[in-house]
Amino acid sequence: MPHYPDGLACPWYFVERLKFVAHELARVLRSVAASEDVGQLVSFENDFFEIRSYTQCKHEKDNAPCPYCRPNFKCGDVEVRWYKHLGRDTVINREITPREAFSIFSLCLHSIWELEEVLYNG
């Protein structure tokens, strides 16, 4: 039984792009945090998107999503949730086209690269 039965199955191409965003973010922040484990990236938020590698909600009842807790990923009105790790029972709050997924992916990556520029090149 899925952990978030009310969500739409997140398209595989969006899940793969989110994995790349998470790895790229971990690469940039790893140098700051000196962490070798992507799982150590618990939470990140900027003006463009927010991502949480793991959300453990104490409000959940009967495997239903909690309306009080934040999604694992949010960019604009697109919200994605997963169970324990990205790719497992991954659901999205609405349908998304490949073109829209690419736009979100590009926005996230550019904001990460801008952060990298600020962190390492002043």
N, C-alpha and C positions, 0 to 999 in steps of 0.2 A: 504494500500500500504506500503510495507517495506521501511524503511528509507535508506537502502543500497541495492538496487535491483541488483547490479552487483556481490555481494558476494555470496558464497555458504552458505547454512544454516549450522551453526555450530552444530556439533553433540552434543546431550544432555549430553553424558558422559564427553565431554570436558567442556561444560558450568558448569556442577556440580563440576568438579575438579577446575575450575577457581574460583568458588564461595568459595571453601575451601581455596584456596591460598589467596584470598582477606581477608577472615576472619582470617586466621592465621597471615597474615601480620598486620592486624589491631590489633590483640591480642598483638603481639610483640611491635608494635609502640604505642599502646594505653598507655602502662605504661610510655612511654617517653612523649607523648603528652597529657596524661590525658583526652583523648576523649572517650566518650562512644558510639559514632555513627560511624559505618563503613563508612557511607557516607562522614564523615569528611576526610577520606583518599582520598585526591584529586589526588596525584601523587606519584609514587615511581619508582626508577630506580636503578639497580645495574649492575654488569658486566654480569649477566645472563639473566635478563628479565626486562621489564618495564610494569607498569600497571597504568591506570588512571581510576578512578571510573566514571568520567563524562567528556566528551569533548564537548564543545560547539563551533562549528566552525562558524565563521562569513563569510567564503568563500563559504559555501554550497549554491547551487542553485538547485531548483526543487528536493530536497531530494536526490541529487546525492552525493556520498562521495567526499570529498575534497582531491585532490592529495597532497596538501601542509601540511595537518595536520597529526599528529601522530595517530596511532591506539590506542584503549583503552588498548590492551595487545599486547606485542611483545616478542617473544623468538626465536632467530635465524631467520629463514625466515618465521615463522608462525606469522600471524597478525590476530587479532580478533577485531571486532568493534561491539558496541551495541548502542542502542538508549536509553539514559537517565539512564538505569540501566542494569546490567549484567543479561542476560536472555531475554531481550526485543529486538526483531529484531536483534538477535546476528548472525553475519556472520563471516566467516573465509575466508582467501584469497586462500586457497587450501585444497584439501582433506587431511585428517589426519587419521591414523589408531589408533585403541585403544592402541596398543603397543607404538606408537610414543607419543600419548597423555599422557600415563603413564610416559614415560621418561621425558617429559617436566614438568609434575606435580612434579616428584621426584627432578628434578634439581631446580625448584622454591622453593620447601619446604626446601631442604637442604641449599640453600642460605639464606633463611629466618632464619633457625635455627642457622646458622653460625653467622648471624647478632645478633641474640639474645644472643648468647654466648659472643660475643665481647661487647655488650652493658651492660650486667649484670654481667659478670664474668671477665671482663677486658682482 
